[in-house]
Amino acid sequence: MRHILPAFLVTTCLAGAASAEALRDDALDYFEPLPSTIPQIADNRVTEEKIELGKALFFDPRLSASGVFSCYSCHNLATGGDDNQETSIGHGWQKGPRNSPTVLNAVLNEAQFWDGRAEDLKAQAKGPIQAGVEMANTPENVVVTLNSMPDYVDWFEAAFAEEEAPVTFDNMARAIEAFEATLITPAPFDAYLNGDDMALNAMQKDGLQLFMDKGCVACHSGVNLGGEGYYPFGLIEKPGAEVLPPDDKGRFAVTDTVDDEYVFRASPLRNVALTAPYFHSGKVWDLKVAVQIMAESQLGAAITDDEADKLVAFLDSLTGRAPDVTVPILPAETAATPRPTAEVMAQ
């Protein structure tokens, strides 16, 4: 038996479908779904050998002078790809100057660090290893350490088979970059962009509409909903010193250009619900409060409590499925492996 819907129900269904399509079409003007495969890097082809080597290096604390800190220390893959600290703890238990960004999906950012001083993940990987407040090591000592362990030498030879002497500081960074390129987290929002209307609930769709209508997309767009472009924090109204410390002038330290004072790279928003505390200062622990601060500081418009809740609901749809990463068994040290420095206590 055929069932014929009343005309008003047909009209309502068609209108709902058209509305859903319009929202997605608008969203696709600003956003892209995550790639379905591991992104290839133009000057660093990603291979299984590089990925496995990079994973070992990512977890290895012996890349630090003290033998205590690894990349994983500040980029915990079990807690959103960051360390959930206000600012990160490094060598000698020193506190770093800024909040640690997530490593998840970071390969899709146009540059790394809050001030964009590293052009890619290779450059980023080198920075913390040499920073006195983080891992406090030197490229020379890292190479000696890696060469002292036969398994690492074999793994470098497999990953960089075309090179005569593959154990280098540059290749260490290239391998870490290859591993980090695998840390892609497809989320309900990606399913929605790819055509699944039911991937977002009604409140999340309302939040998406607000995100576009309020102008959040001016800074947070593209595949990573940010990670591209540099903007003043406090474009309309500077937040208080407790959120925007006056002694951290952001990109100014990179360019020495007055116009770049308090300018920062737009934060990518994927998995933002997992990465509290927020902002480069790490002073805000509540995502709803962070949304309200951004509305006032960047858009010059207070938002209602209901609007803030809807925006947070939309941001929740950016929480993705992290790849399964098994903790690697690292190569054994030998008599030639440099011993950790004794400088592990705060000065």
Secondary structure, 3 states (H helix, E strand, C coil): CCCCCCHHHHHHHHHHHHHHHHHHHHHHCCECCCCCCCCCECCECCCHHHHHHHHHHHHCHHHCCCCCCCHHHHCECCCCCECCCCCCEEHHHEECCCCCCCCCCHHHCCCECCCCCECCHHHHHHHHHHCCCCCCCCHHHHHHHHHCCHHHHHHHHHHCCCCCCCCCHHHHHHHHHHHHCCCCCCCHHHHHHCCCHHHCCHHHHHHHHHHHHCCHHHCCCECCCCCCCEEECCCCCCCCCCCCCCCCCECHHHHCCHHHCCEEECCCCCCHHHCCCECCCCCECCHHHHHHHHHHHHHCCCCCHHHHHHHHHHHHCCCCCCCCCCCCCCCCCCCCCCCCCCCCCCC
